[in-house]
Amino acid sequence: LSVEVSAEDPLTQWFRPSSARSIRTLQKAIHLSNAADPTPGAVEEPEWVERLDAISCFFYCALFSTVRDLLHAFRTTNPTWLASPDSYRHRIGPGEGAIVQKFEERAAHLANKLSVRIENARGPGSAVFTTGTAENLAFVDGDFDAALTSPPYATRIDYVKGTLAELAVLGVGKSFLLRLRRITTGTPVVSGKLRLGKGNLE
């Protein structure tokens, strides 16, 4: 597989280009096994993530965990947050062999956690999961049985920063990242001023 990595690739804030290229090669391999999306989609149109099949999602979880493990040196006092190196010279450069080995270990670990038989994974009584935001609900009142949401903490927490590694794997750029931070519950990057007459926050 031939994968090019640009200087703007979000993985390069922690990894040297050669290491980022190895991670992107694994990502491309995941998509080559998915006929619906043979290549990663554009970050400005993140709906491509919704079209991934179950096997691709499984391997993406393994890739997320792999990158998290490799970035352990950048963990902060908040174990889910990652710091950025002081300079490009302090980026890490794990070799392709080490990255692939870690990916295989993570995939095996996740596979051992699976306990649902494949024939029971989907059926006539299977639940349907729909994602969305409170700003634009995709259903009417009484149209669902349960909602899984983030609790409305009193303190303003930047949840997006806790998933920077995973978002970097997905290729999310700075502009999309900023928009995501602005619409996330509890985000600290909005002013909190009410724009009169429109009912939304600036």
Disulfide bonds with the S-S distance in Angstrom:
none
